[in-house]
């Protein structure tokens, strides 16, 4: 089933940090670029990359020290925009460049913590 963004609160089963420490839900999450099921919150993705999560703004942008530009990427971790849900779990994600504006707006509206 396609995730429908737009009116009201979007509920995505399984959209939670995989850290195991409280399973953060309803926050911005990142996934490994190129695939994988693991989702990380800002703290976990930054810890993985030895970056400071306090540098992330409300839109999910952080300074990438390797190229000196602000980006939504945390190292190889890219914003997780769910596109398909089946059997109570996320089956697929939009890439950053093909995500519909409504999916990007939904993700940007999520809190960091």
Secondary structure, DSSP 8 states (H G I E B T S, - for coil): -B---SSS----TT-B-TTSSS--BSB-EEEETT--S-EEEHHHHHHHHT--GGG--TTS-EEETTTTEEES-BTTEEE-EEEEEETTEEEEEE-TTT--HHHHHHHHHSB--
